[in-house]
Amino acid sequence: MLRTAGGVDGRPLMTDVLSVSGLFEGGEDIAVARELARTFLADAQAAHGVTVTESAAGAVELVVSELVTNARKHAPGPCLLTLEVLGDAVEVSVWDSNPALPAVHAPDPTRIGQHGLEIVMALGQSFAVHREPVGKRVTAVVALADGIPGTPAGRGEPQKGEGRAGPALGAPDHGR
């Protein structure tokens, strides 16, 4: 007889997880990372009925491009991209081996370049940086449909153990 473990109120403890990961080591892999995101979202929509608007797919691709580019540019070795559907959003997570936390510069329309994390935070519902035993993990959650309410990234308070990009993110946290 097949039995499943029950959770609270008879709901299952585990549900199906819809995710994909890719390991990237070279600059040319940034285009491959964007293609992985595009294919993952198309498959999620076609095979699992996940609603993904064209503008949301473009936002996810841009977030993937920015985060993988930053990891490849600022960290030695490979980076790991993970995409996971979380209800009506997708979590984009990039791990790299560099323990230094990213800094977001104050908006400056005259600055050329270094606007990547500003873009990621503008497109996401949330943004967080997690210290890992080796390196860090940068995560953004992006809505998969237009008009889904959510807090723009960088506006809410980080959870315990998380950092939020900002002027003081690279400063020591002294156990906070």
N, C-alpha and C positions, 0 to 999 in steps of 0.2 A: 504494500500500500504506500503511495506517495503522499508525503505530508510536507507542508511548508510551514516555516516558522511564522507565527503571527506577531504583529507589532501592536501598537496602541490602537484601540478601537477596531481590531481585526484587520487593519491594513498590513500589507506585507512589510517585512523589515527591509527588503531589498526590492528595487524596481530596475527595469532595464536602463542601462546607461548608454547614451548615444554619444560616443566620443571617438576622436582619432588623434594620433600623435605622430610627429615626424622629427627626426634628428637631422640637423643641418650643420655643415662644416665649412662651406665656402660661400663667397659673395654671390655666385650664380644661383645659389640655393634660395635666395630671397624670392625669385620668380616662382620657384618650385613650391615654396611655402604658400604664396598667394594662390597657386593652382590647387594645392591641397585644401585650402579653405574653401575655394570656389566649388570644388568637387564634393567636399563634405556637405556643404549646405545644399547643393543640388540633390545629393543622395538622401539627405535628411528630409527634404521636401517630397521627393518622388517616392521613396520607399516607406517613410514613416509619417507622412502627412503633416510635417512641421511647416508652419506658415513662415515663409521667408520672402520679404519684399525685395525688389531690385535694389532700392536704396540701402536697405539693411545689409544685403550681401556686399554691396560696394563698401559700406562702412567697415564691415568685418575684414574684408580684404585689405583695406587701408590700415586698420589697426594691426593686423598680422604683419604687413610690410614694415610698418614703423617699429614694432617691437622686435622683430627678427633682425632688422637692419641695425638697431641699437645694440643688440646682443652680439652680432657679428663684428661690429665696429669697435666695441669697448671691452670685450671679454676674450681671453684666449680659449682655444678649443671649441668644441661644438656647442650648440644650443638645442634645447628640446622645446618644440611647440606642441601644445595640447589644446584641442578645441573640444568643448563639451556642451551639449544642449542642456540648458537648465530652464525648463518650462518654455516661456516665450522669449528667451534670450540665449546667447551663446557666451560661454566663458572662454576667453582667449588667454592662455597662460604660456609664458616663455621663461624657461630656466636657463641660466648661464652660470659659468664658474667664477665670475668676478663678484667678490663680496661688496664692492663699492655700490652704494645706493645711487640711483639716478637723481639728478637735480632738474627741476623745472625752472626755467628762467622766467622772470616777470615778463608779461607781454610787452613787446617792443616792435612796432611795425617797421622800424628802420633796420632791425637786425636781419641779416641774411643767414638763413639756416638755423638749426637747433630749435625748431618748432614742433618736432615730432611728438613729444609727450603732451604738449598743449593740444595737439590734434587728437591724440588718443583720449585724453580726458574730456574733450568736447564731444566726442562721438559716443563715449561709453556712459552707462548707467552708474558704474563704479570703477574705481582704479585702486590698486593696492600693490605694495611691494612687500614680500615676505623674505626674511632672512632664512636661509637654508643651512644645513650643516656644511655644505660646500656651495658657495655662491649665493644666488638669490633667485626668486621667482617673481616676475612682474605679471600682474593679472588685470585684465579689463573685462567687464561684462557689457555686451552690446545687445540691444533689443533687436529681435528678428522681424518685427513688423513696425510700420510707422505708427506714431500716435500712442505707443505704449507708455503709460506714465512711469516715471522713474526719476531718481535724483541724478542730475548730471554729475559725471565723475568729478571727484575732488571736492564736492560740496558737503558730503557727510563726514562723520567722524570715523576714523579707522577702528577696526575691531582690535582687541587685545592681541599683541604679537604681530600686528601689521603696521606698516608705515604708509604714509601718503606722500606722494611727490609734492614738493613745495620748497621754498627757499631754504628751510632748515632740515630737509630730509637727510642730507648727507652728514649732518652733525651726529655725534655720538648720542645714543638714546639714554645712557646711564640707567638702564633697568626699567625704563618706562613701559 
